[in-house]
Amino acid sequence: MNNSWLKEIDESWTLFLDRDGVINHKLENDYVKHIDEFRFLPGVLAALELLAINFKRIVVVTNQQGIGKGLMTEQDLLKIHQYMLKEVLDNGGRIDGVYYCPGLAADNPPCRKPNTGMAFDARREFSEIEFDRSLMIGDSISDMQFGERLGMKCVRIAASDPDYLCVPNLLHIAKEITSP
């Protein structure tokens, strides 16, 4: 897959990141419900430090239907996100905003990826966001569909997918973007 567009990225771009499977370990058939279940993936903190230099905005967009299922509260999620943001900042990185959708997949709310509600929430907060100058990095097809619906460039964290540029982890793509 042609990745020459990576060199077009400059400090005017916005980076959209999925959370589970991109920033932290995804729990199979479960949800990260408490801080003690949140574990950064290897290299993520270093990647976010590199990416903070190259992107004007970095935002997280994450489906969190564990709230809708009653397995956790919004307060539980906010504590996890406060922890995540502090660790990223303490390690030289930056996340400018975190947007989440507590709704159930079965209800298909506008905020739930692949729907685009969280992107428009981010743009309401950061009016300079241009979707055609944005990059979506996620690990699922719904992340890729979210980005495509908005005209973003997309990178999938996966072993392979013929339709997308795939990388093994966030640090890998951060190094590609920031290399001269």
N, C-alpha and C positions, 0 to 999 in steps of 0.2 A: 504494500500500500504506500502511495506517495506521501511523504511527510515533509516535503520542502516548505510547506506553509508554517511549520514550527518556527522558522527563522523570521517570519513576519511579526511574531509576537513581540510587543514592546510594552512599555509601562502604561499605555492607554487601555490595554486589554483587561478583561475581567475573567477570573478563574472561578468556575463553579465546580464544587467537589461534592460527590456523594460522601456519606460518612462510613457506614458499616461496610467493610470489605475494601475500603480505600484508605481511610484514616486509622481505623481500629479493626481489630479482629471481629469478624462476623460470627455470631453464635448460630450454629446450625439448628434450625427448627426452634429458635428461641429469640429473645430480645435482650439487649443490654439494658438492664433495668436499674442498676445501681453502679456507683463509681467503681466498686471493687470488681465489677465484670468488664469494665472498660480497659482494654489493653491496646496501646498504640502498636501498629504494625511496624516491623523493622524498617528503619530509614525514614519514617514519616516526618519526624521532627526536623531532621536535616533537610529533607525535601521542602518543607514549608519555609525554612529559613532561606533557601535558594529562591523559591517561588515568590517570596515577599519582595524581592528585589525587582522582579520582572513584571509583576502585575499590579495595576492600580488598585484593584479590589480583589479580594479572595472571599468567597462566600460558600457556605455549606448548605446544601439542600437535601433534606433527608426525610424519607417516609418513616413514620413512627407509629404504626397502627397498634403497637403494644398498649398505647394509651386508650385507643378506641376499644380494645378488647378488655380493658380493665385490669391489665397485668402490671401497670405502673401508672403513676400520676404525672401530670405536666410538671409538678414540682420536682419529682424524681429526675425527669429529663433535663430540667433546667440545671440541677446540681451536676449532672454528668457533663453538660455543655460548659458550665462555669469551670469545672476541672480541666476539660479539654482546652479551653481558651487560655487558661492560666499556664498550663504546661507548654503550649505552643509559644506563647509570649516569653516565658522564662527561657526558652531554648532558641530565641532569636527570630522566631517566625511571627506570622500574623494571620488572623482570620477576622475579617471586618464585620461579618454578619452570619448568623445561623438561622435558617428557616426550616421549619419542620411541619409535617402534616400528620395530625393525630388520627385522621379518618381511616375507616376500614376500606380495604381494597374492594370489597363487595359493593360499597356505596359509591365508589368512584368520584370522590369530591374533587373540585377544581384544583385543589392544592396538591393532590397526590400524583407523583410522577407515574406515568409519563405526561400527565396534564401539566400545564405550565404556570399554574398559579403562584408557586414559590418564586419563580423568576421575576414575575411582575411585582411581587412583594419586595424583592430585592431592589428592583429598579425604582420603586416608589421611595425607598430609603436613600438610594444612591442614583440620582437622576442621570449621571454621566454614563451609566451602563448602556452599552450598545451590544445587542445580542450577536450581531454579525462580526463583532470584535470580542467575542467571548469563546472560552474553551470549557467544555464539560468533560470532566474525568469521572468515570464511574465504573462499576464492575458488572452492572446488569443491563439487559436489553432495554428496560424501562428508562434507565439513565440516558442511554444513547438516543432513544426516541424523544425524550424530553429535550435534549440538545438539538436534535434535528428539527423538531417542530418550531424551534426558535431561530434556526439558521446558524447555530453555533458549530464550531469545529468540535469533534468528539474523539476522545481516546478512551479505550476500554482496558481496564486491568483484567486481563484474562490470558490464558495460554494461547488461544488463537480464535479468530473470528474473521472470516474472509471479507466481511463488510466494514470492518473498522481497523484503525491503527491500534494494535494491542501491545501492551507493555506488561512486564511482570509485577511492577509496583510503582508507587508514586515517585520514589527516588530516581528510578530509571528515567522517567519522562522529565523530571525536574533537571536532571543532568543534560538531557538532550536539548531542552529549551535554553538552558543557560550556558551551554558550551559555545565558544566563539566560532 
